[in-house]
């Protein structure tokens, strides 16, 4: 659990996500689908729960694909949950 990033097992924040109701495929674009990735990243930039999303993505490091918290997998690589 990463207190600095506000990770919580409470998923209530998902209801406020800007991606809610949008096509899931935008956040899991096919390799080379720059348009879908840009659409997702643009939506993420204005998301009120971007930090919570990113924190969860870092906590769930076993999911190394998809755009989460406004970052591509290669951008999230190296971000780690501090261990206690």
N, C-alpha and C positions, 0 to 999 in steps of 0.2 A: 504494500500500500504506500502511495506517495503523497504525503501530506502537503508538500509544497505545490503540487499540481492539482490538489483538490480531488484526488481519486476517491470515489465512494462506490460502494456496491449498490447504492440506491440509484436506480435507473430512471428516476422521475425527470431528469434533465432531457432525456430523449424526446419527450413530448414537445420541447421547445426548439428542437433541432431544425435548422433551415432546410435540411435535406428531407425532412419528413414528407412523405407523399410523392417524392420525386422518383424517377426510375433508378433502381439500384445499380443498373448497368453503368450509370455515369460515374459511380465511385469505384467501379471495377472494370475500367476500360480495357479493351483488347490492346495488346502490345502495339504501339504505334498510333493508337487512336487519340491524337493530340486534342481534337475538338472536344470529345467527351471529357477528357481530363481537365481541360480549361474551364468547361462549364462547371464541373464539380468544384474546382478550386475557387472559382469566382463566387459560388454559393457559400462555400466554407468561409471565405473572407468576411462575410457579413453575419455569420452565425453567432447568436448570443451564447451558445454553449460549446464553442470551439475548444476551449481549454479542457472541458470535461471530456470531450470526445478524444482529444489528443492524449490526455492522461490515461484513459481506458486503453487506447491503442498501445501505449507504452507498456502498460501493465500486462496486456495480453500479447506479449512479444511473439507468441507462437502463431500469430496471424500476419505473415510477412507480405501481404498483398493488399491492394485497395488503398484508396485515398481516405485518410482518417485525420481529423483535427486540422485539416488544411494542408497536410503534408503527404507527399508521395512516399512509398516504402523506402526508397533509398535515402530520403531526407530524414525519416524516422530512425533509420539504422544508426545505432550508436547512442540513441537516447535510451536511457535505462532507468528503471525504477531503482531508487536507492534501496539497498538491502539493509535489513535491520539485524 
